[in-house]
Amino acid sequence: MSQAATFDLTGKIAIVTGASRGIGAEIAKLFALHGAHVVVSSRKQADCQSVVDAIVADGGSAEAVACHIGELEHIETLYAHVEKTHGRLHILVNNAATNPFYGHILDTDPSVFQKTVDVNIRGYFYMSTHGARLMARNGGGAIVNVASVNAVVPGPQQGIYSITKAAVISMTKAFAVECAEQGVRCNALLPGLTDTKFASVLVNTPAILKAALAHVPMRRVAQPSEMAGAALYLASDAASYTTGTVLNVDGGYLCV
């Protein structure tokens, strides 16, 4: 196989969650550009369809399927659709996440704690178990878990979010070890500070942004598109011998 062909996703079915905007949307668009049929998923069908329309306009193949990964019945419905429609799955990108609380860790409300865990841990886990089973029945595949640099260095006032993202790293390694014999690879992507709606409170607050960039050697915020290439590598055959790894895309933040 040529070096160029290793990034070719032609004929592959990919699910990307949280794909209605930001990092997820850029990953979905890049996967489609490289030949995948992308199931664009997020909570709102209309928002997913907007990304699908952009992909199709560029000559790609995609469909919109709404799914709130914090709700287990939504996950069941998503996979029932994929299995009925396509009968197979090659790639899963767990990107959907929630961060409903900024504040001192001692002030974390139980309802906020539960919501964060339900989406960022339980949601990733059951998306992965369903995905890995379907992949294994068809020769294997790749799971990419989008975590965060907060998994390694907890973000200020982001305690429970950081805790759940640390759990995603452990989950990634557990799936990598236990699913390798089924041909399923699992890796984690750790974005640094990125200009998305999700991180808008950090990016758009000058004092917070200045303090954050003081710890980033490249001294700038990332664009969502800068995460997509890393996801493509981890999902493609270019990473065929890569599993259980954690790929930092953070402008050098974790080096400081």
Phi and psi in degrees as a GROMACS rama.xvg file:
@    title "Ramachandran Plot"
@    xaxis  label "Phi"
@    yaxis  label "Psi"
@TYPE xy
-71.077  160.013  SER-2
-60.0492  -40.9199  GLN-3
-64.5179  -38.8513  ALA-4
-67.9695  -21.2778  ALA-5
-65.1638  -20.4535  THR-6
-94.9984  3.21357  PHE-7
-77.6094  124.73  ASP-8
-108.688  16.4493  LEU-9
-55.7722  131.022  THR-10
85.2253  -2.7494  GLY-11
-95.1899  144.104  LYS-12
-100.818  127.097  ILE-13
-127.035  135.928  ALA-14
-104.125  130.86  ILE-15
-124.665  116.6  VAL-16
-90.0302  159.749  THR-17
59.5862  35.5409  GLY-18
-99.1893  11.9837  ALA-19
-81.2793  -12.4522  SER-20
-165.11  175.674  ARG-21
59.118  -140.824  GLY-22
-59.4077  -43.9967  ILE-23
-60.7346  -41.9799  GLY-24
-64.3716  -40.2156  ALA-25
-67.605  -37.5523  GLU-26
-64.2003  -46.2033  ILE-27
-58.9177  -44.0997  ALA-28
-64.8362  -41.8008  LYS-29
-68.5328  -40.3952  LEU-30
-59.9316  -43.6467  PHE-31
-64.7359  -38.5627  ALA-32
-60.3698  -30.1138  LEU-33
-95.3046  14.0579  HIS-34
105.34  -6.63979  GLY-35
-74.3604  152.227  ALA-36
-91.5503  119.98  HIS-37
-106.925  126.809  VAL-38
-88.5362  104.05  VAL-39
-85.3578  117.103  VAL-40
-129.18  140.19  SER-41
-167.047  -173.157  SER-42
-70.5454  -34.8434  ARG-43
-109.742  122.591  LYS-44
-59.7101  -42.2621  GLN-45
-62.797  -39.4244  ALA-46
-67.3523  -38.8458  ASP-47
-64.396  -40.7311  CYS-48
-63.9111  -32.742  GLN-49
-61.8662  -39.8355  SER-50
-69.0624  -41.4323  VAL-51
-59.1876  -44.4052  VAL-52
-59.5893  -39.5837  ASP-53
-66.1516  -40.2977  ALA-54
-64.1557  -47.269  ILE-55
-64.4945  -38.1561  VAL-56
-61.4357  -27.9526  ALA-57
-91.4388  8.03465  ASP-58
92.1777  7.85355  GLY-59
-92.0072  179.266  GLY-60
-122.025  126.978  SER-61
-162.08  163.458  ALA-62
-145.173  154.681  GLU-63
-103.821  128.546  ALA-64
-137.275  109.86  VAL-65
-66.986  139.744  ALA-66
-160.316  126.341  CYS-67
-98.7582  106.638  HIS-68
-70.7095  -7.1896  ILE-69
-78.4997  -6.71763  GLY-70
-114.909  114.952  GLU-71
-61.5735  -34.1271  LEU-72
-68.0056  -28.1018  GLU-73
-67.278  -39.3733  HIS-74
-63.253  -43.7461  ILE-75
-59.5219  -42.3325  GLU-76
-66.8458  -41.1732  THR-77
-59.6809  -48.7953  LEU-78
-70.9415  -31.9999  TYR-79
-62.1591  -39.5993  ALA-80
-65.392  -47.1514  HIS-81
-63.14  -42.5218  VAL-82
-67.6202  -40.9674  GLU-83
-68.8024  -40.1339  LYS-84
-80.481  -39.6145  THR-85
-117.236  -28.3707  HIS-86
74.1901  4.34283  GLY-87
-161.472  164.969  ARG-88
-149.943  136.972  LEU-89
-114.036  -29.9046  HIS-90
-139.4  136.776  ILE-91
-129.385  126.114  LEU-92
-112.812  110.238  VAL-93
-85.057  98.4953  ASN-94
-117.558  -25.5658  ASN-95
-59.8581  137.196  ALA-96
-157.303  166.389  ALA-97
-135.674  147.636  THR-98
-142.761  74.7786  ASN-99
-80.6356  -0.0609507  PRO-100
-139.402  123.586  PHE-101
-115.205  119.179  TYR-102
166.46  178.034  GLY-103
-62.1198  139.141  HIS-104
-58.3955  -30.2301  ILE-105
-71.0272  -13.9499  LEU-106
-99.2189  10.9777  ASP-107
-68.0943  117.26  THR-108
-74.2891  143.576  ASP-109
-56.2061  -35.624  PRO-110
-68.7747  -36.3891  SER-111
-68.4211  -42.6655  VAL-112
-55.4134  -49.6897  PHE-113
-65.4204  -41.7153  GLN-114
-61.4242  -42.567  LYS-115
-65.88  -42.7035  THR-116
-66.8219  -41.1781  VAL-117
-60.8074  -39.6221  ASP-118
-84.577  -52.7988  VAL-119
-79.1387  -23.5549  ASN-120
-112.683  -61.658  ILE-121
-61.211  -41.672  ARG-122
-61.7166  -47.5738  GLY-123
-60.4  -41.3299  TYR-124
-62.9483  -50.0017  PHE-125
-76.7911  -28.6278  TYR-126
-61.1526  -39.6744  MET-127
-72.8043  -40.6563  SER-128
-65.209  -44.6113  THR-129
-63.5911  -44.1438  HIS-130
-64.6921  -44.1356  GLY-131
-64.6767  -37.3913  ALA-132
-62.84  -44.3628  ARG-133
-67.6747  -40.2065  LEU-134
-61.6318  -45.6259  MET-135
-61.0612  -32.4869  ALA-136
-72.3964  -11.9576  ARG-137
-128.019  31.1386  ASN-138
94.162  -0.165071  GLY-139
113.861  -176.488  GLY-140
175.102  -164.627  GLY-141
-136.983  134.523  ALA-142
-111.65  132.486  ILE-143
-119.645  116.679  VAL-144
-98.3039  119.169  ASN-145
-85.1409  111.382  VAL-146
-102.654  -123.83  ALA-147
-174.975  155.302  SER-148
-62.3645  -19.8917  VAL-149
-64.5419  -17.0314  ASN-150
-66.9369  -27.3858  ALA-151
-99.2757  -44.1369  VAL-152
-122.378  102.633  VAL-153
-53.9749  133.602  PRO-154
-73.0213  142.076  GLY-155
-57.5973  131.938  PRO-156
63.9529  19.9176  GLN-157
-129.896  44.3213  GLN-158
-58.2772  -59.1591  GLY-159
-68.8398  -34.8977  ILE-160
-60.3213  -47.3167  TYR-161
-62.1629  -39.4214  SER-162
-61.2958  -44.8603  ILE-163
-66.4892  -35.1245  THR-164
-71.0376  -31.7799  LYS-165
-64.2312  -38.3813  ALA-166
-63.4518  -32.8874  ALA-167
-62.8289  -37.1699  VAL-168
-63.2653  -46.2451  ILE-169
-62.5523  -41.4482  SER-170
-60.4942  -42.9594  MET-171
-57.2938  -46.8595  THR-172
-67.3622  -37.3702  LYS-173
-64.2778  -45.0762  ALA-174
-65.6165  -37.948  PHE-175
-60.0977  -44.9749  ALA-176
-69.5333  -46.2916  VAL-177
-82.5772  -19.0854  GLU-178
-106.519  0.48119  CYS-179
-59.9681  -40.1999  ALA-180
-66.5258  -20.7788  GLU-181
-89.8333  3.0777  GLN-182
80.9252  16.3173  GLY-183
-104.333  119.959  VAL-184
-94.3736  151.469  ARG-185
-143.63  122.894  CYS-186
-135.62  160.842  ASN-187
-117.613  141.974  ALA-188
-111.718  128.003  LEU-189
-112.95  94.8157  LEU-190
-71.9636  145.927  PRO-191
-85.7742  -162.374  GLY-192
-62.062  120.648  LEU-193
-127.844  143.454  THR-194
-78.7316  82.7072  ASP-195
-129.286  165.876  THR-196
-60.9969  -35.3542  LYS-197
-58.1291  -38.3173  PHE-198
-103.258  17.5845  ALA-199
-61.652  -34.6165  SER-200
-64.1205  -29.3188  VAL-201
-82.2141  -44.5298  LEU-202
-71.7476  -34.306  VAL-203
-97.0585  5.38513  ASN-204
-107.51  105.452  THR-205
-51.575  -44.3202  PRO-206
-64.9417  -41.6262  ALA-207
-67.7961  -43.4309  ILE-208
-62.8676  -44.4886  LEU-209
-59.6474  -44.3104  LYS-210
-64.9544  -38.9721  ALA-211
-67.6993  -45.0787  ALA-212
-69.2146  -18.7015  LEU-213
-63.8182  -19.8558  ALA-214
-104.458  6.39827  HIS-215
-110.817  110.145  VAL-216
-54.2135  -32.7088  PRO-217
-79.2165  -9.5802  MET-218
57.8014  35.9859  ARG-219
-153.917  164.509  ARG-220
-86.0616  144.082  VAL-221
-78.0521  156.238  ALA-222
-96.7647  148.183  GLN-223
-52.3888  -36.1771  PRO-224
-62.5485  -22.5675  SER-225
-75.3186  -10.2476  GLU-226
-91.9185  -22.6168  MET-227
-66.5223  -38.6018  ALA-228
-62.6959  -38.4528  GLY-229
-65.4568  -40.447  ALA-230
-64.712  -39.3901  ALA-231
-60.6485  -45.3402  LEU-232
-57.719  -50.6418  TYR-233
-65.3872  -29.7724  LEU-234
-85.6484  -20.2038  ALA-235
-92.852  174.207  SER-236
-69.6553  -11.8652  ASP-237
-61.2381  -24.2717  ALA-238
-108.943  33.2105  ALA-239
-61.9064  -21.6972  SER-240
-112.527  23.7358  TYR-241
-116.29  115.865  THR-242
-150.27  146.655  THR-243
77.3823  11.6605  GLY-244
-92.5089  161.884  THR-245
-122.417  115.389  VAL-246
-103.974  113.219  LEU-247
-83.9619  129.031  ASN-248
-127.857  83.4739  VAL-249
-141.252  14.1404  ASP-250
64.9098  17.3282  GLY-251
93.9894  5.74472  GLY-252
-53.693  -45.824  TYR-253
-79.1304  -1.64806  LEU-254
-85.5012  -19.4077  CYS-255
